């Protein structure tokens, strides 16, 4: 891989995008080009089984070597629901009621 390229779960990422904090990645979510929305998600999502399933669907749809931002081929509302599940699960494991 050349300068500025990284690999995340088999996907080749080209360069670094402006406005994305360290520890996060920008992705596109949506079925059609005009229905896509950009999301910035923590890289820790990429290890979660629900998110890994979305990546598998992206691989099946587009292959591993997507140019630019990773595109997840699901409806935006479905992605928001999955993101909510992941966030709730992470908050239960990292704090719960007592904050530790």
Phi and psi restraints in degrees (value plus and minus 20) as a CYANA .aco file:
   2 UNK   PHI    -103.9   -63.9
   2 UNK   PSI    -197.1  -157.1
   3 UNK   PHI     -81.1   -41.1
   3 UNK   PSI     113.4   153.4
   4 UNK   PHI      61.9   101.9
   4 UNK   PSI     -11.9    28.1
   5 UNK   PHI    -129.6   -89.6
   5 UNK   PSI     121.4   161.4
   6 UNK   PHI    -152.7  -112.7
   6 UNK   PSI     143.3   183.3
   7 UNK   PHI    -142.3  -102.3
   7 UNK   PSI     111.4   151.4
   8 UNK   PHI    -144.8  -104.8
   8 UNK   PSI      94.7   134.7
   9 UNK   PHI      28.2    68.2
   9 UNK   PSI      21.8    61.8
  10 UNK   PHI      69.1   109.1
  10 UNK   PSI     -32.5     7.5
  11 UNK   PHI    -107.9   -67.9
  11 UNK   PSI     113.9   153.9
  12 UNK   PHI    -107.4   -67.4
  12 UNK   PSI     103.6   143.6
  13 UNK   PHI    -123.9   -83.9
  13 UNK   PSI     106.9   146.9
  14 UNK   PHI    -122.2   -82.2
  14 UNK   PSI      96.2   136.2
  15 UNK   PHI      51.7    91.7
  15 UNK   PSI    -198.2  -158.2
  16 UNK   PHI    -139.2   -99.2
  16 UNK   PSI     111.1   151.1
  17 UNK   PHI    -108.1   -68.1
  17 UNK   PSI     122.4   162.4
  18 UNK   PHI     -91.1   -51.1
  18 UNK   PSI     127.3   167.3
  19 UNK   PHI      62.2   102.2
  19 UNK   PSI     -12.8    27.2
  20 UNK   PHI    -129.9   -89.9
  20 UNK   PSI      97.0   137.0
  21 UNK   PHI     -84.5   -44.5
  21 UNK   PSI     135.5   175.5
  22 UNK   PHI     -78.8   -38.8
  22 UNK   PSI     117.4   157.4
  23 UNK   PHI      69.8   109.8
  23 UNK   PSI     -15.7    24.3
  24 UNK   PHI    -149.5  -109.5
  24 UNK   PSI     138.2   178.2
  25 UNK   PHI    -152.9  -112.9
  25 UNK   PSI     125.5   165.5
  26 UNK   PHI    -108.7   -68.7
  26 UNK   PSI     117.0   157.0
  27 UNK   PHI    -153.1  -113.1
  27 UNK   PSI     141.1   181.1
  28 UNK   PHI    -130.8   -90.8
  28 UNK   PSI     120.5   160.5
  29 UNK   PHI    -148.4  -108.4
  29 UNK   PSI     113.4   153.4
  30 UNK   PHI     131.4   171.4
  30 UNK   PSI     139.4   179.4
  31 UNK   PHI    -101.8   -61.8
  31 UNK   PSI     -69.2   -29.2
  32 UNK   PHI    -131.9   -91.9
  32 UNK   PSI     139.9   179.9
  33 UNK   PHI     -72.1   -32.1
  33 UNK   PSI     -64.7   -24.7
  34 UNK   PHI     -97.0   -57.0
  34 UNK   PSI     -37.4     2.6
  35 UNK   PHI    -114.7   -74.7
  35 UNK   PSI     -17.4    22.6
  36 UNK   PHI     -99.5   -59.5
  36 UNK   PSI     123.5   163.5
  37 UNK   PHI    -146.4  -106.4
  37 UNK   PSI     129.8   169.8
  38 UNK   PHI    -113.8   -73.8
  38 UNK   PSI     115.8   155.8
  39 UNK   PHI    -149.6  -109.6
  39 UNK   PSI     127.6   167.6
  40 UNK   PHI    -132.0   -92.0
  40 UNK   PSI      98.1   138.1
  41 UNK   PHI    -143.0  -103.0
  41 UNK   PSI     130.3   170.3
  42 UNK   PHI     -84.9   -44.9
  42 UNK   PSI     123.1   163.1
  43 UNK   PHI     -83.4   -43.4
  43 UNK   PSI     -41.9    -1.9
  44 UNK   PHI     -82.1   -42.1
  44 UNK   PSI     -44.8    -4.8
  45 UNK   PHI     -76.4   -36.4
  45 UNK   PSI     -54.3   -14.3
  46 UNK   PHI     -84.3   -44.3
  46 UNK   PSI     -34.6     5.4
  47 UNK   PHI    -116.7   -76.7
  47 UNK   PSI     -26.5    13.5
  48 UNK   PHI    -101.2   -61.2
  48 UNK   PSI     116.1   156.1
  49 UNK   PHI     -76.0   -36.0
  49 UNK   PSI     -57.8   -17.8
  50 UNK   PHI     -85.7   -45.7
  50 UNK   PSI     -62.1   -22.1
  51 UNK   PHI     -91.1   -51.1
  51 UNK   PSI     -55.8   -15.8
  52 UNK   PHI     -81.5   -41.5
  52 UNK   PSI     -54.6   -14.6
  53 UNK   PHI     -85.5   -45.5
  53 UNK   PSI     -60.2   -20.2
  54 UNK   PHI     -82.9   -42.9
  54 UNK   PSI     -59.6   -19.6
  55 UNK   PHI     -85.7   -45.7
  55 UNK   PSI     -56.8   -16.8
  56 UNK   PHI     -83.1   -43.1
  56 UNK   PSI     -61.6   -21.6
  57 UNK   PHI     -83.9   -43.9
  57 UNK   PSI     -58.1   -18.1
  58 UNK   PHI     -84.8   -44.8
  58 UNK   PSI     -60.5   -20.5
  59 UNK   PHI     -81.7   -41.7
  59 UNK   PSI     -65.2   -25.2
  60 UNK   PHI     -83.7   -43.7
  60 UNK   PSI     -55.7   -15.7
  61 UNK   PHI     -99.9   -59.9
  61 UNK   PSI     -64.5   -24.5
  62 UNK   PHI    -138.2   -98.2
  62 UNK   PSI     -33.9     6.1
  63 UNK   PHI      67.4   107.4
  63 UNK   PSI     155.1   195.1
  64 UNK   PHI     -98.7   -58.7
  64 UNK   PSI     -51.2   -11.2
  65 UNK   PHI    -115.9   -75.9
  65 UNK   PSI      41.5    81.5
  66 UNK   PHI     -91.4   -51.4
  66 UNK   PSI     115.9   155.9
  67 UNK   PHI    -106.3   -66.3
  67 UNK   PSI     111.1   151.1
  68 UNK   PHI      62.4   102.4
  68 UNK   PSI    -164.2  -124.2
  69 UNK   PHI     -91.2   -51.2
  69 UNK   PSI     118.0   158.0
  70 UNK   PHI     -83.0   -43.0
  70 UNK   PSI     112.2   152.2
  71 UNK   PHI    -129.7   -89.7
  71 UNK   PSI     106.4   146.4
  72 UNK   PHI    -119.8   -79.8
  72 UNK   PSI      97.9   137.9
  73 UNK   PHI    -106.3   -66.3
  73 UNK   PSI      46.6    86.6
  74 UNK   PHI    -157.7  -117.7
  74 UNK   PSI     146.8   186.8
  75 UNK   PHI     -86.6   -46.6
  75 UNK   PSI     124.4   164.4
  76 UNK   PHI     -78.5   -38.5
  76 UNK   PSI     -62.2   -22.2
  77 UNK   PHI     -83.8   -43.8
  77 UNK   PSI     -58.6   -18.6
  78 UNK   PHI     -81.4   -41.4
  78 UNK   PSI     -63.3   -23.3
  79 UNK   PHI     -83.1   -43.1
  79 UNK   PSI     -62.8   -22.8
  80 UNK   PHI     -81.0   -41.0
  80 UNK   PSI     -59.1   -19.1
  81 UNK   PHI     -83.5   -43.5
  81 UNK   PSI     -64.4   -24.4
  82 UNK   PHI     -83.8   -43.8
  82 UNK   PSI     -63.4   -23.4
  83 UNK   PHI     -79.9   -39.9
  83 UNK   PSI     -61.1   -21.1
  84 UNK   PHI     -82.9   -42.9
  84 UNK   PSI     -61.6   -21.6
  85 UNK   PHI     -81.6   -41.6
  85 UNK   PSI     -64.9   -24.9
  86 UNK   PHI     -83.6   -43.6
  86 UNK   PSI     -66.2   -26.2
  87 UNK   PHI     -82.2   -42.2
  87 UNK   PSI     -63.3   -23.3
  88 UNK   PHI     -82.9   -42.9
  88 UNK   PSI     -62.9   -22.9
  89 UNK   PHI     -83.1   -43.1
  89 UNK   PSI     -63.6   -23.6
  90 UNK   PHI     -85.0   -45.0
  90 UNK   PSI     -58.4   -18.4
  91 UNK   PHI     -89.0   -49.0
  91 UNK   PSI     -52.2   -12.2
  92 UNK   PHI     -87.9   -47.9
  92 UNK   PSI     -57.4   -17.4
  93 UNK   PHI    -100.3   -60.3
  93 UNK   PSI     -40.5    -0.5
  94 UNK   PHI    -140.9  -100.9
  94 UNK   PSI      33.7    73.7
  95 UNK   PHI     129.7   169.7
  95 UNK   PSI     -77.4   -37.4
  96 UNK   PHI      36.0    76.0
  96 UNK   PSI    -166.9  -126.9
  97 UNK   PHI     -94.4   -54.4
  97 UNK   PSI     -49.4    -9.4
  98 UNK   PHI    -118.3   -78.3
  98 UNK   PSI     -23.2    16.8
  99 UNK   PHI      55.1    95.1
  99 UNK   PSI      -3.1    36.9
